Amino acid sequence: MFSRLIIKHRYSDPSIVPPPPAWQMKAASLMHIMLYITFLALPLLGIALMAYSGKSWSFLGFNVSPFVTPNSEIKALIKNIHETWANIGYFLIAAHAGAALFHHYIQKDNTLLRMMPRRK
């Protein structure tokens, strides 16, 4: 995820041809922000869930002990937030894919093609 953010910041995106309306560009920006937040928040919520469960877990081969006092009420709250946010994430992913297909098949612009890896 972090490498994606670095690449996105360092390199400019190819232009969309023909250019979409301004509202679509704003909607796309909002969608990307929501996806980035989701992809960062869900693992952090999962870590918090494991910590408040009192369970050890593994990260890159290292054993991580719980770093907070187990608390079943906080665990239940975090689990609920984590599951709800994951379901919202499924919707965001589906909407993002649907928008790309809409641009490709209905608007007939290069939005979908510019997401694909470059072929040489």
N, C-alpha and C positions, 0 to 999 in steps of 0.2 A: 504494500500500500504506500509506504513512504517513498519507494523508488518511483512509483507512478506519479506521486505529487511532485517529486523533484523533476522528473522528465516533463511533466505538464507545465511547470513553472519555467523551465529552461528553454523549451522549444515552443514555437507558436503553432497553433493548429492550422491545417490547410483551410483555405476559404471554402465556403459552401457556395456551389454554383448550381442554379441561380440563388442569390441571397434570399433567405427567408425573411418574413416580416419581423419587426423589432420585438413584438410580443413573444414570438416563438424563440428568439434568441434569449430573452429574459427567462422564459419558462425552462429552456435547456440549461441555463446557468443555475437556476434554482434546483432543478433536478440533480445536476451534478453535485452541488453542495450537499443536498440531502443524502445522496448516495455515499459521498465521502464521509459524512458524519456517521451514517449507519455503519459503514465498514470499519470505522475506528471505534465507535461506541460499543458495538456488540461484543467484540473480544474483551474490552475493558469491563463490561457488565458481567461477562462470563467469569473473568478473573475474580471480580468482587463476589460473585455467587459462590465460587469455590472457596474463597477465603472465609466468608460468613458461614459456610457449611462445616468448617473445621477440618476440611480434607486437604491433604497434600496433593500437588499436581506436578506435572512435568512440563518444562519449557526448554526446548532445544537440548533435551537430554539432561537438564539439571532439575533436581527435585526441589520444588518450592513449597515450603511449609506455610501454613496459614499465618498471616501477619496481622490479623485482628481477632478479637474474642468472638467465638461463634455466637450467633444470635439468630434464632429461628424466625423472628418477626421481620428483621431486616432481610434475611435470606428470602423469605416469601415475597416481600416487596420487590426485591431485585429480580427474582425469578419472573414475577408478573411483568415487570418493565421489559426484561430481556425477551420474553416470549412475544409480548405485544409489538415491540420494536422489530423483532425478526419477521413477524407477519406483515408489518408495514413495509419492511425491506423487500419481501416477496412482491408486494404490489409495485414498489418503486422499480424493481428490476423488470417486471412485466410491462409496466408503462414505458420504461426506457426502450425496451426491445420493440414494443408496439409503435412508438414514435419513429424509431429508425426504419421500420418496415413501411410506415405511412409515408415517410419522406422518399423512400426508394420506389415504392409502387404507385403511390397516388401523386405526390408532388414531383416525382421524377428528378430529384436533385442528387447530388453526390454525397449526402450525409452518411449513408451506410457505407459507401465505398471508402470514405476517408477514415472510417474506423478500422478497416481491414489492414492487415500487415502489407507493407509494400512488396510487390513482386518484381524481381529483376530478370 
